[in-house]
Amino acid sequence: MALPPVRGILLSGSSKRESKPQVSSRRHIKTATTAEIIFDVLRRATIEGELTGGESLRQDEIAKAFNTSRFPVREALTRL
């Protein structure tokens, strides 16, 4: 399974991940967690038809693509 590229996020196994920080009215910067990034990538891929219904998603493959453990992957899949 090849995960789709998403603007600002590297999926090639690099440890660098970028996301736009969200700034609240109190000037606190909230950065996205790894689980939130994975959720967003998978959600967009599903909406845009890059992942089809009934397609198997393997936690270990997704974790490897994001260079992370399976825990944030499970968290993202639970949200989906």
N, C-alpha and C positions, 0 to 999 in steps of 0.2 A: 504494500500500500504506500503510495507516494503522497505525502501531505502537501497541500498547495502552498505556494509562497504567499506571505501576507506582508503588506507594506510595513517596514520597520522591524520585522521579526525574522531572524535567521533560523532556518530549519535544517541546515546542512550539518548538524552535529556540533556546531560551534557553541561555546559557552556564552557567547555574547547574545543578550536579548535586549531589545529596545522597545519601549512603549512610551506613549505620550503621558506625562504625568497629569493627573487631574488636580486642579487647584481649587480649593474651597474658598469661601469668602474670608476665612480667618488666615489665609496665606499658608496653610499646611499643605504640603504636597503629598498626595496619595499615589503611590506607585502600584501597578498591577502585580498581583502574586503570580507565580508560575501557573497555578491552577486556573486563574482567571484568563491568562494568555492562552493556555491550551483550550479552554472552553470557547473563547472567542474565535480561535482559528477553526476549530471543529464546527462550530455553529455557522460561521460564514461559509465554510466549505460545503456544508449541507444545504444551506439556503441557495448558494450559487450552483448547486448540482454537481460539484466536484466529488462529493461523496454521495452515493446512492443509497436508497432505502434497502435494508436487508444486508448491506455490506458489513462484513465482520471488521471490527476494530480491535486490534490486539494491543493490550496495555503495554507490553514490553516493546513493541515496535514504535508506539507513540512516545514512550519514555526515552527511547534511544534517539529518536528524531529531535527531541527537545533537550537532550543531554541532561536528563533529570531522573529521579526515581519514579516508581510507579504510583506513589502516594498522590502527588498532584494530578496525575492522569486519572486515577480513580475518582478523585474529588470532582474533576471536570466532567467525567462521564456520568457521575451521579446527577449533576446539575442538568445535563442534557436530557 
